[in-house]
Amino acid sequence: MRVLLTNDDGIHARGLRVLADALIAAGHRVTVCAPDRERSAASHSSIIGKPVHPVPVDFPGADRAWATDGTPVDCARVGVFLTRDESVDLVISGINRGMNLGGACVYSGTVGAALEAAMCGAQALAVSLVVDFHRQDEDYGPAARLAIRVAEWIKAHPLPRGCIYNLNLPPLPYDAIKGLVAAPLDPLFVADALYRVEDGGYHYVFAESPLDVPDSDFKRVNDGYATITKLTWDMRLNADDGELNGIGL
């Protein structure tokens, strides 16, 4: 396969490098277009009204590679544009350092980049690994191995334009992962606004939702499973909205 890699952790992120190496070792062709610095939690933001600048960089093993001064979404879009002469079979965003489960998908630059690629007409996969942010020794090998398995499966299971697969893994050796399961999004961050007042400012506090969704992606990953979920650009509430016609002028 011809694979375009991007992320929100930046061109020098270890998760990106490990995934690229694993794809190349498996015989796939890799192109990279990623931010020139970390752009985590950039969501679906994009630079409008001024140019982005993809700069060629040395990325051993890749066919081509660029670092840009744009957001993850910009990287995905310009990457698809720059590879238009030989279009890619799949865009993979990641491997992200940190989970993108449940409500975190709203904030995620990793998910945003994958969605942008899908909106541009590419098949896309977001990949994230749960990590302990107090450490720097996370092993991306299992995530890369499963990402390649899912990527090869996607060839026979494409999604409609604007839809992606979102893959999350627990921080476990490959053989210790209990399985890969489809899971609904957990309502993480659908909670009260909480901050810790310290150092003259307000520090964000991670808030778990009081809602309970059985077998959600967050719960399943915490139980040792990898999860996969289909996501789409369509943010319409899937509920009857007939009463809206009664508002009138």
DRENPA-597720 format. One line per field, with one value per atom (N, C-alpha, C): x, z, y; residue number from 1. Coordinates in Angstrom, 2 decimals, always signed. Layout:
<atoms>
x: (X:...)
z: (Z:...)
y: (Y:...)
bati: (NUM:...)
</atoms>
This chain:
<atoms>
x: (+0.83:+0.00:+0.87:+0.32:+0.93:+0.25:+1.00:+0.44:+1.01:+0.14:+0.53:+0.40:+1.48:+1.46:+1.42:+0.64:+0.63:+0.39:+0.38:+0.11:-0.11:-0.25:-0.30:+0.85:+1.67:+2.80:+4.06:+4.03:+5.15:+6.00:+6.75:+7.54:+8.58:+9.02:+10.07:+9.51:+8.19:+7.58:+7.97:+8.21:+8.64:+7.54:+6.29:+5.21:+5.11:+5.36:+5.36:+6.50:+7.68:+8.86:+8.69:+8.18:+8.00:+6.99:+5.90:+4.89:+5.45:+6.18:+6.78:+7.72:+8.58:+9.54:+8.81:+7.73:+6.99:+6.31:+5.74:+5.09:+6.10:+7.25:+8.28:+8.79:+9.00:+9.46:+8.44:+7.15:+6.09:+5.90:+6.70:+6.65:+5.79:+5.30:+4.45:+5.29:+4.80:+5.46:+4.90:+5.78:+5.39:+5.79:+4.84:+5.09:+4.64:+5.33:+5.05:+4.80:+3.76:+3.53:+3.00:+3.82:+3.49:+3.89:+3.34:+3.69:+5.17:+5.70:+7.11:+7.34:+6.25:+6.33:+5.05:+5.00:+3.80:+2.60:+1.49:+0.23:-0.93:-0.69:-1.72:-2.93:-4.09:-5.37:-5.73:-5.23:-5.56:-6.93:-7.53:-8.86:-8.89:-9.92:-10.02:-9.67:-8.82:-8.43:-7.54:-7.61:-6.83:-6.42:-5.29:-4.84:-5.58:-6.26:-7.05:-6.54:-6.40:-6.05:-4.57:-3.74:-2.31:-1.76:-0.61:-0.13:+0.47:+0.46:+1.27:+2.48:+3.54:+4.80:+5.33:+5.01:+5.59:+7.05:+7.93:+9.37:+9.88:+10.54:+11.09:+12.08:+11.96:+12.86:+13.38:+14.48:+15.05:+14.30:+13.70:+12.96:+13.31:+14.36:+14.89:+13.81:+13.81:+12.88:+11.64:+11.29:+10.09:+10.36:+9.35:+9.47:+9.70:+8.87:+8.96:+8.50:+8.96:+8.53:+8.60:+7.58:+7.54:+7.16:+7.73:+7.28:+6.62:+5.49:+4.81:+4.60:+4.37:+4.07:+2.57:+1.81:+0.37:-0.09:-1.38:-2.00:-2.01:-2.39:-2.52:-3.48:-4.58:-5.52:-4.86:-4.09:-3.36:-2.41:-1.72:-0.77:-1.46:-2.61:-3.34:-3.79:-4.34:-4.87:-3.76:-2.68:-1.60:-0.86:-0.82:-0.20:-0.96:-2.28:-3.11:-2.89:-2.77:-2.54:-1.17:-0.16:+1.20:+1.41:+0.57:+0.68:-0.35:-0.94:-2.02:-1.52:-0.22:+0.32:+0.30:+0.33:+0.25:-0.50:-1.81:-2.63:-2.39:-2.50:-2.24:-3.46:-3.22:-4.31:-4.93:-4.14:-4.60:-3.79:-4.49:-3.83:-3.94:-2.80:-2.81:-2.30:-3.08:-2.70:-2.29:-1.03:-0.52:+0.88:+1.31:+0.65:+0.69:-0.46:-0.53:-0.04:+0.68:+1.12:-0.01:-0.89:-2.05:-3.32:-4.29:-5.54:-6.36:-7.17:-8.21:-9.51:-10.02:-11.22:-12.36:-13.58:-14.75:-14.71:-15.07:-15.14:-13.81:-12.71:-11.40:-11.28:-12.08:-12.03:-12.38:-13.17:-13.53:-12.30:-11.37:-10.18:-9.01:-9.05:-7.88:-7.43:-6.17:-5.59:-5.35:-5.10:-4.92:-6.19:-7.31:-8.59:-8.94:-8.68:-8.96:-8.23:-6.96:-6.18:-6.76:-7.12:-7.70:-9.04:-9.87:-11.16:-10.96:-9.98:-9.73:-9.31:-8.44:-8.03:-9.24:-10.12:-11.32:-12.26:-12.37:-13.20:-12.63:-11.30:-10.65:-10.76:-11.34:-11.56:-10.69:-9.80:-8.92:-9.53:-9.15:-9.44:-8.49:-8.97:-8.14:-8.35:-7.27:-7.22:-6.48:-7.07:-6.38:-5.95:-4.71:-4.16:-3.58:-3.96:-3.50:-3.17:-2.18:-1.73:-1.89:-2.56:-2.66:-1.27:-0.86:+0.49:+0.41:+1.47:+1.68:+2.54:+1.94:+2.64:+3.78:+3.89:+5.00:+6.24:+6.09:+7.20:+7.44:+8.58:+8.92:+9.35:+8.97:+9.48:+8.40:+7.32:+6.23:+6.70:+6.12:+6.46:+5.38:+5.75:+4.80:+4.74:+5.57:+5.61:+4.28:+3.60:+2.30:+1.28:+1.27:+0.32:+0.63:+1.90:+2.27:+1.86:+2.08:+1.73:+0.23:-0.58:-2.02:-2.50:-1.89:-2.27:-2.09:-1.01:-0.77:-1.82:-2.15:-3.18:-4.52:-4.88:-6.13:-6.04:-4.90:-4.74:-4.95:-4.39:-4.54:-5.97:-6.66:-8.08:-8.94:-8.59:-9.38:-9.45:-8.43:-8.43:-9.71:-10.19:-11.40:-12.65:-12.48:-13.61:-13.56:-13.60:-13.53:-14.79:-14.61:-15.71:-16.16:-17.39:-17.81:-16.95:-16.94:-16.16:-16.54:-15.53:-15.77:-15.87:-15.59:-15.66:-14.29:-13.97:-12.66:-12.83:-11.76:-11.63:-10.73:-11.14:-10.36:-9.94:-8.63:-8.06:-7.31:-7.60:-6.92:-6.42:-5.22:-4.63:-4.21:-4.34:-3.78:-2.27:-1.56:-0.09:+0.38:+0.11:+0.42:+1.23:+2.00:+2.61:+1.53:+1.88:+0.87:+0.13:+0.85:+0.21:-0.62:-0.48:-1.27:-2.57:-2.72:-3.97:-5.07:-6.20:-7.24:-7.97:-7.92:-8.61:-8.85:-9.34:-9.74:-11.25:-11.91:-13.37:-13.90:-15.04:-15.76:-16.40:-16.36:-16.88:-17.44:-18.54:-19.07:-18.20:-18.33:-17.57:-18.06:-17.11:-17.43:-17.66:-18.58:-18.83:-17.78:-16.51:-15.44:-15.53:-15.26:-15.24:-16.64:-17.68:-19.04:-19.36:-18.77:-18.78:-18.64:-18.74:-18.62:-17.23:-17.16:-15.87:-15.12:-13.95:-13.14:-11.74:-11.23:-9.87:-9.22:-7.92:-7.12:-6.43:-6.70:-6.11:-4.72:-3.72:-2.34:-1.42:-0.32:+0.70:+0.12:-0.88:-1.47:-2.34:-2.75:-3.60:-4.52:-5.27:-6.24:-5.75:-5.51:-5.01:-6.17:-6.25:-7.30:-7.25:-8.42:-8.53:-9.31:-8.70:-9.39:-10.64:-11.76:-13.04:-13.71:-13.95:-14.71:-16.20:-16.94:-18.37:-19.11:-20.18:-21.01:-21.89:-21.96:-22.78:-22.10:-22.90:-22.36:-22.77:-21.79:-22.04:-21.40:-22.19:-21.62:-20.76:-19.62:-18.72:-18.24:-18.12:-17.59:-16.11:-15.58:-14.18:-13.26:-13.55:-12.72:-12.69:-13.86:-13.94:-13.24:-13.41:-12.82:-11.29:-10.76:-9.30:-8.75:-9.45:-9.02:-9.05:-9.88:-9.96:-8.94:-8.11:-7.06:-7.34:-8.41:-8.73:-8.27:-7.98:-7.86:-9.26:-9.56:-10.90:-10.81:-11.86:-11.96:-13.38:-13.48:-14.76:-14.81:-15.95:-16.15:-16.60:-15.95:-16.29:-16.57:-17.31:-17.65:-17.68:-17.60:-17.68:-19.08:-20.09:-21.49:-21.82:-21.90:-22.13:-23.61:-24.48:-25.91:-26.33:-27.15:-27.69:-28.63:-28.37:-29.17:-30.45:-31.35:-32.60:-33.66:-34.92:-36.02:-35.93:-35.87:-35.82:-37.02:-38.11:-39.30:-39.87:-39.69:-40.26:-39.61:-38.41:-37.74:-38.53:-39.32:-40.12:-41.22:-41.50:-42.57:-42.11:-40.81:-40.31:-40.89:-40.91:-41.48:-40.60:-41.12:-40.39:-40.96)
z: (+0.00:+0.00:+0.00:-0.53:-0.41:+0.74:+1.78:+3.01:+3.26:+3.56:+4.00:+5.50:+6.19:+7.64:+8.05:+9.08:+9.69:+11.18:+11.94:+13.38:+13.96:+15.28:+15.93:+16.93:+17.09:+18.01:+17.35:+16.04:+15.35:+14.57:+13.62:+12.70:+13.41:+14.61:+15.32:+16.37:+16.43:+17.45:+17.25:+18.37:+18.30:+17.77:+18.10:+17.60:+16.08:+15.48:+14.03:+13.42:+14.03:+13.52:+13.61:+14.74:+14.91:+13.90:+13.70:+12.75:+11.33:+10.96:+9.63:+9.42:+10.39:+10.27:+10.12:+10.89:+10.83:+9.48:+8.95:+7.64:+6.54:+6.60:+5.59:+5.67:+6.89:+7.06:+6.54:+6.58:+6.08:+4.58:+3.92:+2.47:+1.91:+2.77:+2.30:+1.99:+1.09:+0.75:+1.62:+2.15:+3.15:+2.69:+2.82:+2.67:+3.97:+4.38:+5.66:+5.44:+6.08:+6.14:+7.54:+8.37:+9.79:+10.25:+11.38:+11.88:+12.26:+12.13:+12.48:+13.98:+14.77:+16.23:+16.76:+18.05:+18.63:+18.48:+18.03:+17.87:+18.47:+19.65:+20.29:+20.64:+20.66:+21.01:+20.06:+18.83:+17.83:+17.20:+17.50:+16.99:+15.47:+14.91:+13.46:+12.99:+13.75:+13.36:+12.12:+11.35:+10.12:+9.91:+9.27:+8.94:+7.70:+7.84:+6.75:+6.48:+5.24:+4.89:+4.75:+5.07:+4.83:+4.49:+3.84:+3.36:+4.46:+4.21:+5.00:+4.14:+4.80:+4.10:+4.35:+3.46:+3.58:+3.16:+4.09:+3.85:+3.76:+2.68:+2.59:+3.71:+4.32:+5.40:+5.14:+5.78:+5.68:+6.64:+6.10:+6.91:+6.35:+6.88:+6.30:+6.05:+4.84:+4.46:+3.76:+3.95:+3.33:+1.89:+1.03:-0.34:-0.36:+0.41:+0.54:+1.94:+2.42:+3.74:+3.80:+4.45:+4.66:+6.10:+6.62:+7.89:+7.54:+8.16:+7.84:+9.10:+8.88:+9.98:+10.25:+9.69:+9.87:+10.98:+11.10:+12.08:+11.56:+12.38:+11.87:+10.68:+10.73:+9.61:+8.35:+8.48:+7.33:+6.77:+7.66:+7.22:+6.44:+6.92:+6.21:+4.84:+4.81:+3.54:+2.52:+2.96:+2.03:+1.65:+2.57:+2.24:+1.14:+1.23:+0.18:-1.14:-1.06:-2.27:-2.90:-2.07:-2.58:-3.15:-2.76:-3.28:-4.37:-4.91:-5.89:-7.19:-7.47:-8.68:-8.59:-7.38:-7.13:-5.83:-5.90:-4.70:-3.74:-2.47:-1.44:-1.25:-0.75:-0.46:+0.90:+1.81:+3.18:+3.84:+4.63:+5.49:+6.92:+7.62:+9.03:+9.84:+10.83:+11.75:+13.08:+13.46:+14.69:+14.49:+15.39:+16.60:+17.64:+18.12:+19.06:+20.44:+21.11:+22.48:+23.43:+23.72:+24.56:+23.88:+24.68:+24.16:+23.43:+22.49:+21.86:+21.91:+23.14:+23.45:+23.78:+23.46:+23.86:+23.46:+24.40:+24.14:+23.79:+24.06:+23.69:+22.18:+21.41:+19.96:+19.50:+20.29:+19.93:+19.93:+20.84:+20.99:+20.14:+19.69:+19.15:+17.79:+17.70:+16.41:+15.60:+16.28:+15.59:+14.84:+15.53:+14.89:+13.84:+14.15:+13.19:+11.88:+11.95:+10.73:+9.91:+10.59:+9.88:+9.23:+9.95:+9.39:+8.18:+8.25:+7.12:+5.89:+6.09:+4.97:+4.36:+5.23:+4.74:+4.02:+4.49:+3.82:+2.46:+2.31:+1.01:+0.07:+0.56:-0.29:-0.03:+0.98:+1.28:+2.34:+2.33:+3.47:+4.60:+5.84:+6.93:+8.22:+9.00:+10.28:+11.28:+12.45:+13.56:+14.55:+15.04:+15.96:+17.18:+18.37:+19.61:+20.64:+21.48:+22.54:+23.89:+24.82:+26.18:+26.81:+27.42:+28.00:+29.40:+30.15:+31.42:+31.12:+31.21:+30.81:+31.75:+32.88:+33.79:+33.38:+32.36:+31.87:+30.40:+29.89:+28.49:+27.79:+28.35:+27.83:+27.19:+26.72:+26.15:+24.92:+24.74:+23.64:+22.56:+21.42:+20.32:+19.40:+19.66:+18.80:+18.66:+19.78:+19.64:+18.88:+19.10:+18.38:+16.89:+16.54:+15.12:+14.49:+15.20:+14.69:+14.43:+15.38:+15.20:+14.15:+14.10:+13.09:+11.69:+11.46:+10.14:+9.85:+10.84:+10.65:+10.26:+10.98:+10.68:+9.32:+9.02:+7.73:+6.57:+6.66:+5.59:+5.51:+6.65:+6.68:+6.02:+6.22:+5.68:+4.15:+3.50:+2.04:+1.53:+2.25:+1.83:+2.52:+3.39:+4.13:+4.16:+2.98:+2.92:+3.50:+4.00:+4.55:+3.55:+3.70:+2.84:+3.08:+2.12:+2.23:+3.49:+4.19:+5.41:+6.67:+6.56:+7.72:+7.96:+9.22:+9.56:+10.58:+10.71:+11.82:+12.88:+14.14:+15.27:+16.15:+16.21:+16.92:+18.16:+19.31:+20.56:+21.21:+21.81:+22.44:+23.86:+24.74:+26.09:+26.04:+27.08:+27.09:+27.52:+26.67:+27.00:+25.89:+26.20:+25.14:+24.22:+22.96:+21.99:+22.46:+22.96:+23.36:+24.63:+25.35:+26.56:+26.29:+25.08:+24.72:+24.57:+25.22:+25.27:+23.95:+23.09:+21.81:+21.24:+20.02:+19.37:+19.26:+19.83:+19.86:+19.36:+18.69:+18.34:+19.60:+19.76:+21.00:+20.75:+21.42:+21.31:+22.09:+21.76:+22.46:+23.89:+24.80:+26.18:+26.32:+27.17:+27.33:+28.19:+27.99:+28.66:+28.31:+29.27:+29.12:+29.00:+28.92:+28.98:+30.46:+31.06:+32.51:+32.89:+34.17:+34.65:+34.36:+34.16:+33.97:+35.30:+35.33:+36.54:+36.26:+37.16:+37.05:+38.42:+38.42:+39.63:+39.59:+40.62:+40.66:+41.30:+40.49:+40.95:+40.08:+40.67:+39.94:+39.21:+39.81:+39.22:+38.01:+37.80:+36.65:+36.94:+35.92:+36.02:+35.21:+35.89:+35.25:+34.99:+33.74:+33.33:+34.18:+34.58:+35.34:+34.51:+34.29:+33.56:+34.31:+33.60:+34.24:+33.56:+34.32:+33.80:+33.91:+32.94:+32.90:+33.95:+34.52:+35.42:+34.68:+33.35:+32.56:+32.48:+32.30:+32.24:+30.91:+30.09:+28.82:+28.88:+29.00:+29.09:+27.88:+28.13:+27.06:+26.18:+26.74:+25.97:+25.67:+24.73:+24.37:+25.56:+26.39:+27.56:+28.53:+28.79:+29.72:+29.14:+27.86:+27.25:+27.23:+26.92:+26.92:+28.33:+29.31:+30.70:+31.13:+30.47:+30.77:+29.97:+29.17:+28.46:+27.02:+26.45:+25.05:+24.20:+22.94:+21.94:+21.39:+21.06:+20.56:+19.20:+18.41:+17.12:+16.96:+16.47:+16.36:+15.04:+14.40:+13.19:+13.58:+13.01:+13.27:+11.95:+12.02:+10.81:+11.09:+10.02:+10.12:+10.52:+10.32:+10.51:+12.00:+12.53:+13.96:+14.31:+13.37:+13.65:+14.73:+15.68:+16.69:+16.05:+16.27:+15.67:+16.48:+16.35:+17.12:+16.31:+16.64:+15.95:+16.17:+15.08:+15.21:+14.54:+14.37:+13.72:+14.43:+15.77:+16.52:+16.13:+15.53:+15.15:+14.10:+13.29:+12.27:+12.88:+14.16:+14.80:+15.41:+15.30:+15.91:+15.21:+13.87:+13.11:+13.13:+12.45:+12.35:+13.33)
y: (-1.20:+0.00:+1.25:+2.33:+3.65:+4.36:+4.68:+5.23:+6.63:+7.57:+8.90:+8.96:+9.31:+9.44:+10.91:+11.19:+12.51:+12.32:+13.41:+13.31:+14.70:+14.78:+16.09:+16.26:+15.21:+15.29:+15.85:+16.02:+16.62:+15.62:+16.13:+15.32:+14.47:+14.90:+14.17:+13.20:+13.04:+12.19:+10.73:+10.05:+8.66:+7.74:+8.03:+7.20:+7.22:+8.37:+8.49:+7.69:+7.79:+7.10:+5.58:+5.10:+3.66:+3.11:+3.85:+3.40:+3.39:+4.42:+4.47:+3.29:+3.03:+1.92:+0.58:+0.41:-0.86:-1.02:+0.04:-0.02:-0.34:+0.32:+0.09:-1.35:-1.84:-3.22:-4.22:-3.83:-4.73:-4.61:-3.78:-3.69:-2.58:-1.70:-0.60:+0.64:+1.46:+2.72:+3.83:+4.63:+5.63:+7.03:+7.95:+9.38:+10.04:+11.10:+11.75:+13.23:+13.75:+15.20:+15.49:+16.11:+16.29:+17.68:+18.14:+19.47:+19.57:+20.76:+20.96:+21.04:+21.01:+21.02:+20.38:+20.15:+19.53:+20.45:+19.86:+20.61:+19.81:+19.22:+18.41:+19.26:+18.62:+19.24:+20.38:+20.30:+21.33:+21.09:+19.95:+19.61:+19.71:+20.37:+20.49:+21.89:+22.57:+23.93:+23.90:+24.98:+25.07:+26.52:+26.71:+28.07:+28.54:+29.68:+30.25:+31.67:+32.03:+33.40:+33.66:+32.67:+32.81:+31.43:+31.36:+30.06:+29.19:+27.89:+26.97:+26.60:+26.17:+25.97:+24.55:+23.61:+22.26:+22.29:+21.92:+21.95:+20.51:+20.13:+18.77:+18.50:+17.31:+16.92:+15.51:+15.20:+13.85:+12.93:+11.89:+10.92:+9.54:+8.92:+7.68:+6.63:+6.09:+5.04:+5.52:+6.80:+7.34:+7.75:+7.62:+8.10:+9.61:+10.31:+11.76:+12.14:+13.29:+13.75:+15.27:+15.84:+17.29:+17.59:+18.67:+19.26:+20.59:+20.89:+22.14:+22.96:+24.25:+25.17:+25.25:+24.32:+24.33:+23.39:+23.27:+22.38:+20.95:+19.98:+18.62:+18.52:+19.26:+19.27:+19.81:+20.89:+21.42:+20.37:+19.66:+18.63:+17.54:+17.08:+16.04:+16.52:+17.72:+18.24:+18.51:+19.18:+19.47:+18.18:+17.21:+15.93:+15.20:+15.21:+14.61:+15.35:+16.68:+17.48:+17.18:+17.08:+16.88:+15.48:+14.54:+13.17:+12.88:+13.92:+13.74:+13.10:+13.18:+12.56:+11.05:+10.52:+9.07:+8.89:+8.96:+9.07:+7.89:+8.19:+7.18:+6.29:+5.09:+4.16:+4.42:+5.00:+5.20:+6.30:+7.13:+8.11:+7.59:+7.53:+7.15:+8.34:+8.72:+9.81:+9.19:+9.37:+8.78:+8.19:+7.40:+6.92:+8.05:+8.45:+9.53:+9.11:+10.01:+9.79:+10.21:+9.27:+9.54:+9.08:+8.75:+8.20:+9.25:+8.77:+9.58:+8.80:+8.72:+7.96:+8.90:+8.48:+9.23:+10.68:+11.55:+12.98:+13.61:+12.92:+13.45:+13.63:+12.89:+13.01:+14.43:+15.15:+16.52:+17.42:+17.17:+18.01:+17.54:+16.33:+15.64:+16.16:+16.58:+16.88:+15.63:+14.51:+13.23:+12.84:+12.91:+12.59:+13.64:+14.92:+15.98:+15.78:+15.40:+15.17:+14.02:+12.92:+11.79:+12.16:+12.89:+13.32:+14.23:+15.12:+16.01:+15.21:+14.23:+13.39:+12.67:+12.18:+11.48:+12.43:+13.66:+14.65:+15.00:+14.85:+15.08:+13.88:+12.80:+11.64:+10.45:+10.53:+9.40:+8.50:+7.23:+6.37:+6.77:+6.74:+7.26:+6.50:+6.46:+5.75:+6.62:+6.83:+7.49:+6.42:+6.52:+5.51:+6.21:+5.73:+6.34:+5.28:+5.61:+4.71:+5.38:+4.71:+5.23:+5.20:+6.32:+6.40:+6.99:+6.79:+7.46:+8.69:+9.88:+11.09:+11.45:+10.77:+11.01:+10.22:+9.36:+8.55:+8.85:+8.41:+8.65:+7.35:+6.20:+4.93:+4.07:+4.69:+3.91:+3.13:+1.96:+1.07:+1.18:+1.76:+1.92:+0.70:-0.29:-1.45:-2.17:-2.50:-3.16:-2.33:-1.03:-0.16:-0.16:-0.11:-0.15:-1.47:-2.56:-3.90:-4.01:-3.55:-3.64:-2.64:-1.46:-0.46:-1.02:-1.76:-2.34:-3.42:-4.22:-5.24:-4.59:-3.52:-2.82:-2.14:-1.52:-0.84:-1.80:-3.00:-3.99:-4.50:-4.55:-4.95:-3.88:-2.61:-1.50:-1.56:-2.11:-2.20:-2.85:-3.85:-4.56:-4.04:-3.03:-2.49:-0.97:-0.34:+1.13:+1.78:+2.98:+3.74:+4.81:+5.32:+6.44:+7.67:+8.55:+9.78:+10.55:+11.02:+11.79:+10.94:+9.63:+8.74:+8.11:+7.84:+7.26:+6.14:+5.36:+4.42:+5.04:+4.91:+5.44:+4.27:+4.03:+2.88:+3.35:+2.74:+3.05:+1.77:+1.85:+0.68:+0.97:-0.05:+0.07:-0.10:+0.34:+0.24:-1.14:-2.14:-3.53:-4.17:-5.21:-6.01:-6.57:-6.80:-7.24:-8.47:-9.45:-10.71:-10.58:-9.46:-9.24:-8.50:-7.93:-7.26:-8.32:-8.10:-9.13:-9.32:-8.32:-8.43:-7.04:-7.01:-5.77:-5.78:-4.76:-4.76:-3.41:-3.47:-2.25:-1.70:-0.38:+0.20:+1.60:+1.94:+3.31:+4.29:+5.55:+6.58:+6.77:+6.95:+7.25:+8.76:+9.20:+10.64:+11.33:+11.02:+11.74:+13.22:+14.07:+15.52:+16.13:+15.30:+15.83:+15.98:+17.00:+17.14:+18.61:+18.89:+20.26:+20.82:+22.13:+22.80:+22.84:+22.23:+22.18:+22.69:+23.54:+24.06:+24.07:+23.94:+24.06:+25.43:+26.25:+27.58:+27.48:+27.81:+27.63:+28.46:+28.95:+29.70:+30.90:+31.51:+32.70:+32.44:+31.19:+30.88:+29.72:+29.34:+28.27:+27.08:+25.97:+24.76:+23.80:+23.33:+22.41:+21.14:+20.66:+19.42:+18.40:+17.24:+16.17:+15.77:+15.72:+15.43:+14.24:+13.20:+12.07:+12.37:+11.89:+12.15:+11.33:+11.89:+11.10:+10.09:+10.21:+9.29:+7.93:+6.92:+5.56:+4.93:+4.58:+3.91:+2.53:+1.49:+0.13:-0.19:-0.82:-1.27:-0.13:+1.09:+2.21:+2.00:+2.78:+2.63:+2.87:+3.85:+4.15:+2.97:+2.40:+1.26:+0.04:-0.20:-1.39:-1.31:-0.13:+0.03:-0.14:+0.41:+0.24:-1.22:-2.02:-3.45:-4.27:-3.61:-4.31:-4.65:-4.10:-4.32:-3.14:-3.39:-2.34:-2.09:-0.84:-0.53:+0.15:-0.06:+0.61:+1.13:+2.36:+3.05:+3.80:+3.79:+4.58:+5.99:+6.99:+8.39:+9.09:+10.20:+10.94:+12.44:+13.22:+14.68:+15.14:+14.32:+14.72:+14.80:+16.02:+16.20:+16.36:+16.04:+16.17:+15.19:+15.64:+14.77:+13.77:+12.50:+11.45:+11.26:+12.22:+12.19:+12.95:+12.72:+13.38:+14.90:+15.64:+17.09:+17.77:+16.99:+17.53:+18.75:+18.82:+19.94:+21.27:+21.21:+22.45:+23.21:+22.49:+23.15:+24.01:+23.82:+24.61:+25.91:+26.21:+27.47:+28.67:+28.67:+29.77:+31.01:+32.06:+33.34:+34.36)
bati: (1:1:1:2:2:2:3:3:3:4:4:4:5:5:5:6:6:6:7:7:7:8:8:8:9:9:9:10:10:10:11:11:11:12:12:12:13:13:13:14:14:14:15:15:15:16:16:16:17:17:17:18:18:18:19:19:19:20:20:20:21:21:21:22:22:22:23:23:23:24:24:24:25:25:25:26:26:26:27:27:27:28:28:28:29:29:29:30:30:30:31:31:31:32:32:32:33:33:33:34:34:34:35:35:35:36:36:36:37:37:37:38:38:38:39:39:39:40:40:40:41:41:41:42:42:42:43:43:43:44:44:44:45:45:45:46:46:46:47:47:47:48:48:48:49:49:49:50:50:50:51:51:51:52:52:52:53:53:53:54:54:54:55:55:55:56:56:56:57:57:57:58:58:58:59:59:59:60:60:60:61:61:61:62:62:62:63:63:63:64:64:64:65:65:65:66:66:66:67:67:67:68:68:68:69:69:69:70:70:70:71:71:71:72:72:72:73:73:73:74:74:74:75:75:75:76:76:76:77:77:77:78:78:78:79:79:79:80:80:80:81:81:81:82:82:82:83:83:83:84:84:84:85:85:85:86:86:86:87:87:87:88:88:88:89:89:89:90:90:90:91:91:91:92:92:92:93:93:93:94:94:94:95:95:95:96:96:96:97:97:97:98:98:98:99:99:99:100:100:100:101:101:101:102:102:102:103:103:103:104:104:104:105:105:105:106:106:106:107:107:107:108:108:108:109:109:109:110:110:110:111:111:111:112:112:112:113:113:113:114:114:114:115:115:115:116:116:116:117:117:117:118:118:118:119:119:119:120:120:120:121:121:121:122:122:122:123:123:123:124:124:124:125:125:125:126:126:126:127:127:127:128:128:128:129:129:129:130:130:130:131:131:131:132:132:132:133:133:133:134:134:134:135:135:135:136:136:136:137:137:137:138:138:138:139:139:139:140:140:140:141:141:141:142:142:142:143:143:143:144:144:144:145:145:145:146:146:146:147:147:147:148:148:148:149:149:149:150:150:150:151:151:151:152:152:152:153:153:153:154:154:154:155:155:155:156:156:156:157:157:157:158:158:158:159:159:159:160:160:160:161:161:161:162:162:162:163:163:163:164:164:164:165:165:165:166:166:166:167:167:167:168:168:168:169:169:169:170:170:170:171:171:171:172:172:172:173:173:173:174:174:174:175:175:175:176:176:176:177:177:177:178:178:178:179:179:179:180:180:180:181:181:181:182:182:182:183:183:183:184:184:184:185:185:185:186:186:186:187:187:187:188:188:188:189:189:189:190:190:190:191:191:191:192:192:192:193:193:193:194:194:194:195:195:195:196:196:196:197:197:197:198:198:198:199:199:199:200:200:200:201:201:201:202:202:202:203:203:203:204:204:204:205:205:205:206:206:206:207:207:207:208:208:208:209:209:209:210:210:210:211:211:211:212:212:212:213:213:213:214:214:214:215:215:215:216:216:216:217:217:217:218:218:218:219:219:219:220:220:220:221:221:221:222:222:222:223:223:223:224:224:224:225:225:225:226:226:226:227:227:227:228:228:228:229:229:229:230:230:230:231:231:231:232:232:232:233:233:233:234:234:234:235:235:235:236:236:236:237:237:237:238:238:238:239:239:239:240:240:240:241:241:241:242:242:242:243:243:243:244:244:244:245:245:245:246:246:246:247:247:247:248:248:248:249:249:249)
</atoms>
